[in-house]
């Protein structure tokens, strides 16, 4: 592969955009500075990734922007949102569909253990969450490829809950969850952001 020419045919200073492969030569260090997506190897500027090389010959600056989107997946410390799909006495399983600020097409599975909550919910996980609830949680561990979650802090917990009897979205009335249809009252470990999260891609 050949490097990107540093001048147009008429000798004018121009901006160049070109698809470039990892390791492909962009130019030499004496000619211009480089930014993200590029690196120097023995005085030669090369691309770190498959992407669009953007060369500003007037400012003598080059960078490469990724052609493909970076893989988004939960990491320790990530803030995630998921739907509760199974509740057992000590644990609950969630299908995670949002990682930090990004919605993901293929959900990851997260596990919530009652030990990651306050003592008032230690008797049974169903006191804190129920199936179909939407939960905001924090990833606290990724050991053995298991995404372990916590909802102990105030911002984490159920952000949307549904009536166990009729399935309606529960309203938060002060500190109580109330069904607008059958007036049933239910309990959850609530996030202080209950009802405020946007769950649609924008």
C-alpha positions as CSV (number, residue, x, y, z in Angstrom):
1,X,0.0,0.0,0.0
2,X,1.2,3.5,-0.7
3,X,1.1,6.5,1.6
4,X,-1.2,9.4,1.1
5,X,0.2,12.1,-1.2
6,X,0.9,15.3,0.7
7,X,-0.1,17.8,-2.1
8,X,-2.7,18.0,-4.8
9,X,-1.6,18.0,-8.4
10,X,-1.6,21.7,-8.6
11,X,0.6,22.2,-5.5
12,X,-2.2,23.7,-3.4
13,X,-2.6,22.9,0.2
14,X,-5.7,20.7,0.6
15,X,-7.6,18.4,3.0
16,X,-7.6,14.7,2.2
17,X,-9.9,11.9,3.4
18,X,-9.1,8.3,2.5
19,X,-9.9,4.8,3.7
20,X,-6.8,3.4,5.2
21,X,-5.8,0.0,6.6
22,X,-4.0,-0.7,9.9
23,X,-0.3,-0.3,9.5
24,X,-0.6,1.7,6.3
25,X,1.8,4.6,5.8
26,X,0.3,8.1,6.1
27,X,3.5,10.1,5.9
28,X,6.6,11.0,7.8
29,X,7.1,12.7,11.1
30,X,9.0,15.6,9.6
31,X,6.0,16.6,7.5
32,X,3.2,16.9,10.0
33,X,1.9,16.1,13.5
34,X,-0.5,13.2,14.1
35,X,-3.5,12.6,16.4
36,X,-5.7,9.8,17.4
37,X,-5.7,6.6,15.4
38,X,-2.1,7.0,14.2
39,X,1.4,6.1,15.5
40,X,5.0,6.7,14.7
41,X,7.4,3.9,13.6
42,X,11.0,4.9,12.9
43,X,9.9,8.3,11.7
44,X,7.0,7.0,9.6
45,X,3.4,7.9,10.5
46,X,1.1,4.8,10.2
47,X,-2.6,4.0,10.9
48,X,-3.5,2.1,14.1
49,X,-6.8,0.9,12.7
50,X,-9.2,0.5,9.8
51,X,-10.7,3.9,9.3
52,X,-10.7,7.3,7.5
53,X,-7.4,9.1,7.4
54,X,-8.0,12.8,7.6
55,X,-5.1,14.9,6.5
56,X,-5.1,18.7,6.8
57,X,-2.1,19.8,4.8
58,X,-2.5,23.5,5.8
59,X,-2.3,22.7,9.5
60,X,0.1,19.8,8.8
61,X,-2.0,17.5,11.0
62,X,-3.3,13.9,10.4
63,X,-5.6,11.6,12.3
64,X,-7.6,8.4,11.7
65,X,-11.2,7.9,12.7
66,X,-12.5,4.3,13.1
67,X,-14.5,2.9,10.2
68,X,-16.3,0.4,12.5
69,X,-18.1,1.2,15.8
70,X,-16.2,0.1,18.9
71,X,-17.5,-3.0,20.7
72,X,-19.7,-2.0,23.6
73,X,-19.9,-4.4,26.6
74,X,-20.1,-4.2,30.4
75,X,-16.9,-3.5,32.3
76,X,-16.3,-3.2,36.0
77,X,-17.7,0.2,37.0
78,X,-20.1,0.4,34.1
79,X,-23.6,1.7,34.7
80,X,-26.1,-0.6,33.1
81,X,-29.9,-1.0,32.6
82,X,-31.6,-4.3,32.1
83,X,-34.9,-6.2,32.4
84,X,-35.3,-8.7,35.2
85,X,-36.0,-12.1,33.6
86,X,-35.7,-14.5,36.6
87,X,-35.9,-14.1,40.3
88,X,-34.7,-16.7,42.8
89,X,-34.3,-16.5,46.6
90,X,-30.7,-15.2,46.6
91,X,-30.3,-13.9,43.0
92,X,-32.0,-12.2,40.0
93,X,-30.9,-12.5,36.4
94,X,-31.2,-9.4,34.1
95,X,-30.9,-9.0,30.3
96,X,-28.8,-5.9,30.0
97,X,-29.7,-3.6,27.0
98,X,-27.9,-0.4,27.9
99,X,-24.3,0.1,28.9
100,X,-23.4,3.5,30.2
101,X,-24.9,5.8,27.5
102,X,-25.1,3.2,24.8
103,X,-28.0,0.9,23.8
104,X,-26.8,-2.6,22.7
105,X,-28.4,-4.9,20.1
106,X,-27.4,-8.2,21.7
107,X,-28.1,-8.2,25.4
108,X,-25.7,-9.4,28.0
109,X,-26.8,-11.3,31.1
110,X,-26.1,-9.7,34.5
111,X,-26.6,-11.3,38.0
112,X,-27.8,-9.5,41.0
113,X,-27.1,-11.1,44.5
114,X,-28.9,-10.0,47.6
115,X,-25.6,-9.5,49.3
116,X,-25.1,-6.4,47.1
117,X,-28.1,-4.7,48.7
118,X,-29.0,-3.4,52.1
119,X,-30.1,-5.8,54.9
120,X,-33.8,-5.1,54.6
121,X,-33.9,-7.0,51.3
122,X,-31.7,-9.9,52.4
123,X,-34.6,-12.2,53.2
124,X,-35.6,-12.8,49.6
125,X,-34.7,-11.2,46.3
126,X,-38.3,-10.8,45.3
127,X,-38.6,-8.1,48.0
128,X,-36.3,-5.9,45.9
129,X,-37.1,-6.8,42.3
130,X,-39.6,-8.8,40.3
131,X,-39.7,-10.2,36.8
132,X,-40.2,-7.6,34.1
133,X,-38.9,-4.8,36.3
134,X,-36.4,-2.4,34.6
135,X,-33.3,-2.0,36.8
136,X,-30.4,0.4,36.8
137,X,-27.3,-1.2,38.3
138,X,-23.6,-1.0,38.6
139,X,-21.1,-3.6,37.4
140,X,-19.0,-4.6,40.4
141,X,-17.2,-7.7,39.2
142,X,-16.5,-9.6,35.9
143,X,-14.8,-12.6,37.3
144,X,-15.3,-15.9,35.5
145,X,-17.1,-13.9,32.7
146,X,-20.1,-13.3,35.0
147,X,-21.4,-9.8,35.1
148,X,-22.1,-9.2,38.8
149,X,-24.3,-6.3,39.6
150,X,-25.0,-4.1,42.6
151,X,-28.0,-1.8,43.4
152,X,-26.9,-0.7,46.8
153,X,-26.3,3.0,46.1
154,X,-29.3,5.4,45.9
155,X,-29.1,5.9,42.1
156,X,-29.3,2.2,41.5
157,X,-32.4,0.0,41.7
158,X,-35.7,-0.4,40.0
159,X,-36.5,2.5,37.6
160,X,-39.7,1.1,36.2
161,X,-41.9,-1.5,38.0
162,X,-45.0,-3.3,36.9
163,X,-48.0,-4.5,38.8
164,X,-47.7,-8.2,39.8
165,X,-51.5,-8.5,39.3
166,X,-52.5,-6.6,36.2
167,X,-49.1,-5.7,34.6
168,X,-49.7,-1.9,34.7
169,X,-46.8,0.5,35.2
170,X,-46.7,1.4,38.9
171,X,-46.8,5.0,39.9
172,X,-44.5,6.3,42.6
173,X,-46.6,8.1,45.3
174,X,-44.1,9.6,47.7
175,X,-42.4,6.4,48.9
176,X,-45.0,3.9,47.7
177,X,-45.5,2.2,44.4
178,X,-49.2,2.2,43.5
179,X,-51.0,0.5,40.6
180,X,-53.1,3.1,38.7
181,X,-55.6,0.3,37.7
182,X,-56.2,-2.0,40.6
183,X,-54.7,0.3,43.3
184,X,-52.4,-2.5,44.5
185,X,-49.4,-1.3,46.5
186,X,-46.0,-3.0,46.0
187,X,-42.5,-2.8,47.3
188,X,-39.2,-2.6,45.5
189,X,-35.6,-1.5,46.0
190,X,-36.1,1.8,44.1
191,X,-33.6,4.0,42.4
192,X,-33.9,7.7,43.2
193,X,-34.2,8.1,39.4
194,X,-37.5,6.0,39.3
195,X,-39.5,6.9,36.2
196,X,-36.9,9.4,34.8
197,X,-34.8,7.2,32.5
198,X,-35.2,7.5,28.7
199,X,-35.4,4.0,27.3
200,X,-35.6,4.8,23.6
201,X,-32.7,5.2,21.2
202,X,-32.4,8.8,20.0
